[in-house]
Amino acid sequence: MSVENAPVVDVDEAAIPVEKKMYYRFESNDKKEFRVSELAIQQSETLNRLVEAMGYTSEDVENKPAIAIENIDGKTLKLVFQWCEHHKGEAIPVDDGSVPKIVEIPEFDAKLMDIDNGLLFKLIWAADYLNIVQLLNVSCKKVANMAQGKTPAQLRRVYLLPSDEEDEAAKRAAQEAQDPRAREVEEEFEERKRQGGNSFF
Amino acid sequence: MNRFPLLRLPYVALREVILSTDRSDVINLALSSKNSCRIINTTKNAVSMRKMSQDVIDELGAVDRLKIGRLENLENSTNVIKTINLEVSKHSTYKISLLYFTGGPNVSLEQKKYLIFELQVRSIKDKTEGKRKIIRLGGTDVPVIIKSKCEICTLWEDIEFGAQFLSQHFLQLLKLNQSTLIVDPKGTDGSEFSGILKIALKSFSKEKSVLSIANIEFMRDSDLKTVVHNIGYGTIRIIGDRDGRVRNTFECEARQLVNMRMRGRF
């Protein structure tokens, strides 16, 4: 199945599927609504627990407001649900402890993740937040592959890593930024002591 | 260039990226900054000898071993003994070993971890078998042949320059705890051997060090003088042929002198 044909649909552009299975309605933080099958939701531990706890009937799903996912935008959520629909029914992978981890990126996932790094960052963030183990595995593998054959200097550029000098400078700046307040607290403490008070807090 | 803000990922995702990264790439990532190294060492794909198992260390390739040596130096662990065996002979070699131990130096073998690698110094004109590669050492591209997991053969137009370069590089790269100078004049070209011997002595840490001379009967007087004159060694080991003889008398200073298979008065 291609990425384009994945069965996630925006409510305003597709008809409600005729299958008898229950389709839950979710809403992104930018008010985009999605219908996702019960089986696809099982890929997300977080959403699966949520819908179990809610105990919705088919009528509830239709009549109650869509479940809001406030931390994720519509563009990202669409990718997440496309992935879940494509992989619905698949077993959740269990970590076998191998290091480095052996992760294959299937063709569908590779096409789905053929996106800019800003969106890839949001997708990983969403996979982590919604606890979708295999989506987190493949998206993190894609990021890991960016390191292949790179020198330390190239990796600093690819991953936007500060150098030791930059880290030191940031640490000094943070300390200096904290100092005025620390001085204020100290002055306040001294003032109270002068006034004869023995308790500061 | 396509960039990705790795450190802004939540920790679970960041850990997944590190766990999915190949060993060589994760070592390079650790070398990119102290902070990256610290984060990597919180995962199971650690690059510190403290965290790696001996099996993982044994699987490392030659270049990765060299980089781990550099990382251990950055970490400045007091539990790692870094030794260099500098061999000046027909085939000059810098053999570097890192020994990690926990709970004091008298611990059992199981609690110790070893990482060994050696760099040989060869002429680029020599017919050394193997595929040539370029590796970057101290900002310089050096042609090499990787002979095994532990051996890198470095190739130089000028062997003396190569020896000098590697000596300086390792002095800067590794804070060594122990060093052994192994001198074997058998089969060497006189002038080149003398030159490399002088370079080796300049870069060689004299304190608590060991001098080992093999085939002393082939040693020229001037070279013998160079190697022992005014240097106080921890130990001097002299090894010769069973029937060989020290041709001349010489003075040396050491806490311990070991004479093996040699005739003569000491």
Interface residues (C-beta under 8 A of the other chain):
Chain A: G97 V99 P100 K101 V103 N117 L120 F121 I124 W125 A127 D128 Y129 L136 N137 C140 K141 V143 A144 M146 A147 Q148 G149 K150 T151 P152 A153 L155 R156 R157 V158 Y159 L160 L161 P162 S163 D164 D167
Chain B: M1 N2 R3 F4 P5 L6 L7 R8 L9 P10 V12 A13 E16 V17 I18 L19 S20 T21 D22 R23 D25 V26 N28 L29 L31 S32 S33 K34 N35 S36 K44 N45 R136
